[in-house]
Amino acid sequence: MAIETLDDIAEELADKFGIYENRNAWIIELKARIITAIETERAVHKNYGKNIDAIREASFERADLESRRLDK
């Protein structure tokens, strides 16, 4: 199976790790974490040398918000 979207990546990982209980919730959370990890790394590289800890802390908050948004 070719991986083309974030949904494909999340589904592939769920299969690989044998996630069957609460699969949809797990996939939503995983997608939120992937999105925020990418955003965080972009922010860290863009603002290298600035308050990186604050950027990373904010990413956890964004992950929660993104997870709620995807869950709707």
N, C-alpha and C positions, 0 to 999 in steps of 0.2 A: 504494500500500500504506500503510495506516495504521500508524503506529508506536505500539505499546501497551506494550511491555516492553523491558527492557534487552537481551534477546536480539534483538528486532527492530532496535533501534538498532545493535547490533554487526553484525548481518547487513547492514543497509543501508550502513553505513560500509565493510564489506568489499567489497560490490558496487561502491560508489562509487570506491574506490581500487584496484579490480582485484586484490584479494587472493584468489588461488586456491591457491597453494602453502602448506602448513601453515596452512590456513584455520582449522581448529578451534583450534589453539594460539593463533593471532592473536586470534581472537574471545574466547577465555578470558582472555588477557592484557589485552585492551581492556576487558572487563567489570570485571576486577579494578582496573584503573586508574581507570575511571569511578567505581566504588564508593568507592575510597579518596580520590579527589579530592573527592567530595561530603562524605565524613566529615571530611577535612582542613579544608575550607572552613567546615564547621559548627563544628569545634573552634576554628579561628582566630577566627571571629566571636564565639563564646561566650567565649573567653579573650582577647579583644582587649587588647593592651598587655602581655600576659604573654610567655612565651618562645615566640614564634611559630616561630622557626627549629627548635626542638626538636620542635614539633608537626609541622612539615613533614617533618623528617627521619624521624620515626616513621611518617609516612604511606608512605614508600618501603618500610619494613619490612612494613607492613600490606599493601601491594600485592603483595609477594612471597608472603605467607601466603595472601592471598585468591586469588591465581592458583593456588597449589597446591591450595587447597580446591576451587576450581571445576574443576580438572583431574581430580579423582577421579571 
